């Protein structure tokens, strides 16, 4: 057993040294756990007050993220995603579904909404793991910051009013609405928001309108810094949900934990475990080499707009797709991703380079202006898609000729996102 402990300790020391050597601030993921537990307790109380039975009812967990501050506060953004992941892992069971949304001054689509709901099925743990890929990772294209909490609540409650057993959780840096330049917030006295309160309860908790203050810690090489996010919870005035078919929520959670407990009986084989660690390390190294070569290596797929591309099918050293306006027919066999409003000519092409993607503009008057929330200085940008940051909006701006040859300024966007493991 000493051999195993030595191997694990060495790995931990290497990880710690790497983190401290980088000099970067990092989210302390464990510090989010108490926040997830507090949020779960608050939701349970709210559902019970609304006449529901969380133990026996299916739930549609709608988790919406305010993203206006994501660029300026990436660790706060990570903390919100980590909170959502830990919360879902604690509460969701077979029969539930998890839905993600993003909002600033109103709801914005960072991905096709049809792909932002994960149903928890028979393989509950695998489905729960997939929910972490639903969360938004960037601000909206062209974001000017700010967020309107009441407007987001009005839009989302209207969308999910007909869905039984919905619990709406808004995660934000502050529950108070913050207006962007030139845009007024809805306000709590607006008739549209008052209509929300006729059918839904906004669970109160703090003076600024949040249900809960949720602290977390950021670790730096010299000290820990406390951050804070807030949650605003809405539940229907009368909570009704379909009954869970696989047992109560507690029973399902206990069944899921039982196999893991049984697998630990008998004690590990130290030599076998160490060998497994070494083999896994070798496999990881080999995989990183393969991924670095690009052109067909890797797994899963990448979605560009509404079109999905398998990573293994991507050609080496040349574009795997072209972005163009509707009606463009490629001269070769390169697939075309149509974007409404663009002219029917190639505007950009995308190539897989190692584990990343190179997006290159191809049009003189319509340029790639931003990628993944970052301004593009030249005609190309490198986009990195990872499970923790699975989305990258591409924004194109420029001029097209309208009727009579009159130039017209346009802005169009398309989102790149992971469709699976990469």
N, C-alpha and C positions, 0 to 999 in steps of 0.2 A: 504494500500500500504506500510505503514511503516513496517508491519510484513514481507512482501516479501523482502523489502530492508535489513532488519535485517538478514534474512536467507541467502540471497546472500552474504552480507558482511561477515558474519561468515564463510561461505564456502571459500571466498577469503582469509581471514586472516589465516584460517587453512592451505590452500594451500601454502601461502607465508611462514608461519612459518616452514612448512615441508621442503620447498626448502632451506631456510636459515639454518635450523638445520642440514641438510645433509652436508653442506659445499661444495657442488659440483658446478662446473661450468655448466651452462645450456644455450642452444641456446635461444636467444630472437626471437621467431618466427615472431613477428610483425616487427622486423628490416629487415626481408627478403622481405617484401611487396614492398617497393620502388624498389628493384632490379628486382622483377618480372614485375613490371609496365614498367621499363626501357627496359627490354628485349623484352616485347611485342611491345613497340613502335619501337624498332630497327628492329624487324622482319617485322612489317607492312611496314616500309620504304623500307626494302630490297626487299620484294615481289612486291611492287609497282614499284620499279626501274627495276625489272626483267619483267615488263609488266603484272604482275598478279593482281588479284582483290581479296584480302583476305576476303572482305565482302561477296562475292558471290561464292567463290570456296571452295570445300572440300580440306582438308589438311591432309597429313600423317605426324604427328609430331613425328620425330625421335629424342629422347633425349638419349644421350650417356654419361656415367659417367666414368671419369678416377678414378680408385679405388686403385692405388698403394699406396696412402697415407692414406687409410681408417683406418688401424690399428693404426697408429701413431697420426691420427687427426680425432677421431670419431665425434667431433662436426662440423668440416668442412664437413665431409661426410653427417651428418644430415642436415647441411645448404643447401647442394646441392640437397638433396631429397626434402626438404621443398620448395626450389625455384621451382623445377620442378612441384611439386604439386600445388603451388599457380599459376604458369604460366598456367598450363593446365586448372585449374578451371576458369581462366579469359578468355581464348581464345577458347577452344575446344567446339564444338557444334555438334548436330546431323548430321551425315554424315561424320564426321572426324574419324580418328583413331589415336591412340597414341601407339608408339612403343618404347621400352626401349632396350638399349644395354650397355655393360660394356667394358672398354678397359684399357690396360696397355701398354705393348710394341706392342700389337695388340689386336683385339677384342677377348674376352674370354667368353665362355658360362657358366653363373652362373645358368642358368635354360634352359630347352628346349625352343629354340627360338619361337616355335609355340605358346607357352603360354605367350609370352611377347608383344603381341599386343592386345589392347583393342579397339574394335569398339564402337563408341558412337552412340547408337541407340535411340529408342523412349523414353526410360526411361533415358534421358540424364544425370540427376544428379546422379543417381545410378551408371551409367557407369563411370562418371567422378570420383566418390569416389573410384571406384575400381582401377583406374590408380595408386594410391599411393602404391598399392601392387606390382607394376611392377618393382620398382627401386631396384638396387643391394645394398646390405648392408654390404658386406665383400670384402676384396681383393681376388684376385684369389688364388686358392690352390697353395701353394709353391711360392707365390709372392716374388719377390726380389725387388719390388718397381720400380719406374720409369714409364714413359709413352711416347709414340711416337705419337704425335698429327697428323703428316702428314700421317703416316701409317694407323692410325685409320680412318682418313678422306678418304684415298684411298679405304680401305676395305668397308666402309659404303656407300660411293657414288656408288661404283660398285654394292653393294647389292640392292640399291634402285633406280638405274637409271631408271628402267622400271616402277616405281610406280609414277603415276601422282601426282603433287601437294605436293612433299616431301619438308619439311623444316628440315634440320639437325642442331641440337644444341649439341655441345660438352661442357660439364661442367667439369671443372678441377681446381686444385689449382693454376696452372700456365699454360698458353697456350704454352709456350716454351717447346719443347720436352726435356725430361730428361732421359738419357740413363741409363739402369740398368747395373750391373757389367757384362762385357764381351759381351754386346749386343749393336750394333751400331744403332743409329736412322736413319730414312730414309733421312731426310733433305729436304728442300724446293726445291733443284735443281734436285732431283731425277726424272728421266723420268716418273715414275709411278705417282708421285705427280703432275708433270706438266700436265699430261694427265687429272687429276682431274680438273685442272683450265681451261681446254679447254671447259668443259661442265658445270662447277659450279663456282659460285662466292663466294670466302671467304670474308665475310664482314669485312672490316678493321676498326680498331679503335684505337689500342694502338701499341706502338713500338715493343712490344714483341709478336705480332701476335694475340692478343685477339681482339674480337669484342667489348667487354665491360668488365670493372672491376666492380664487384658486391660486395659491402661491406655488412657485417652483424655484429651483436653484440652478444657477449657471456657475460652473467651475472654471476658474482661471488658474494659471500656474501659481499665483500668489494667494488667492482667496476665493471664497464663494460669494456670489451676489444673488440676492433674492429678486425674482421677477414675479409678476402677477398677471393673470388673465381673469376674465369674468365669464360666467355662464348665465344665460337668460333662458329659463325653461317655460314652455307653454304646454298645457294639457287641455283636452276638451273639457267643457263644464261637466259633461257626463261621459265618463270613460267606458267605452264598450269595445271589446275585442273578441275575436274568434278564440275558442278554447284551444289550448295546447294539446297536441295529440300524443306526444311522446313522454307524458308524465309532467309533473310540475317543474317549474324552473329550477328549484333546488335539487330535485331528484335527477334531472338531466345533468346538472353541473357535477353532482356526486358521481354519476356513472362515467362521465368524461374523465374524472380525476382518478377513478379506481384502477384502470389499466396501467396508468403511470406509476401508481403506488406498488402494484403487484410486480411490475417489471424490475423494481429495485430489490426484491427479496433474493436472499442467497449471497449477496455481496458480489462485487465486480472482480474479475480476474485482472490483477495489476498489469501483468505482462501483455495480456490481450488488449487492455484498454490503451496502454501506451503505444502498442503497435497500431491500433486503430487511429490514434491521434496522428501518428507519423504518416499513415496512409492517407488520411484526410488532408494533411498538409501537402503531401505530394500531389494529390488530386487537385487541390485548390491551385497549386502553383502551375500545374499543367493546364488547368482550365484558363487561368489568367493569360498564359501564353497563347492558347488557342484563340481566346477572345481578342487578344491584341492584334491578331493577324487579320480579323474582319473577313468580309466577303464570304458569308455562309457559315461562319462559326457562331456559336451562341444558340440560345433557345428562345421560344416565345415569339411574339410579334410586336410590331409597332404600328399604331394607327395614325394616319395622316388624314385629318378631316374625318370623312366617313369611310375611308378605305384602309384595310388592314394588310400589312406586309409581313410575311414570315421572315425571321432573321436568317434562317438557313438558306433561303432562296435569294438573298440579296447578292448581286454579282460583285466580284472583287474588283476594286479599282475604278468602278464606273457607277453612274447614278442608277438607283433602283426605282426612282419615280421623278416625274416632272409636275410642277404646279402650274396650272394654266386656267384660263377662263373656259366656261362651258362652250363646247363646240370645237375645241381644238383636237385634231387627230394627229398623233405622233407619227413622225416619218419612219421611225424604227419601232421596235417592239417594247420600248420603255413605257410602263404604265403611266397614265395621266390622272392626277388628282384635280378634279374640276372645282373651282371656287367661283361662286356667283359674283358678278360685278367686275371681274377681271376680263381683259380683252382675250379673245380666243387665240392666244399665242403663248409660248413658254415664258413664264415669269421667273421661275426658280427651279433648281434641281437639287436633289438630296442624295448624298452618297454616305454609306457607312464607312467610317474610318476607325479601325480598332474597335473600341467599345463606344465610340461617340458617333455623331452624325454631322456631316458638313453640308450646310445649306448655302447655295451660291445663287445670287441673283443673275438673271439672264436678260433683263429688259432695260432699255435706256431710260425710259420715262417712269417706270414703276419699280421702285427699289425696295429691298429688304431693309426696313427701318429699325425693327427690333426683333430680338429672339430671346425667349424665356425672360422677358422683362428688361433686357439689357439693350441699350442702343447699339446699333451696328454702324461702325465707322466706314467700312469699305463695302465691298459687294458680297461678302460672305461671312458666315458665323459658324462656330462649332457649338453644337447642342449636346448636352449630356443628359441622358434619361436614366434614372436609378429608381428603385422601389421607394426610397424616401422622397424623391422628387420626380414623379412619373409624368409630369405634364410640362410642355414648353410651347406657349403660344408664339406664332410667327406673325408679324404685322408687316403689311406691304402698303406703301403710300406712294402717290404720284398723280399723274394726269392721264385722262383718257379723252378722246375726242367725241363729243356728243353730236347731236343733229346740227348740221350746218358747219361742222368742223370746230365748234366752240369748245375750248378745253374745259374739263371739269375735274376738280381735285377729288380723289377717292382714297379711302382707307379700307383695306380688307384684311381679315385675319383668318388663320387656320391653325388648329392645335395639333401638335405632335404629342402622342402619349403612349405609354407602355400598355400593351394588351396582354402581357404575360411576362414570365421571367426572361431577362436578357443577359 
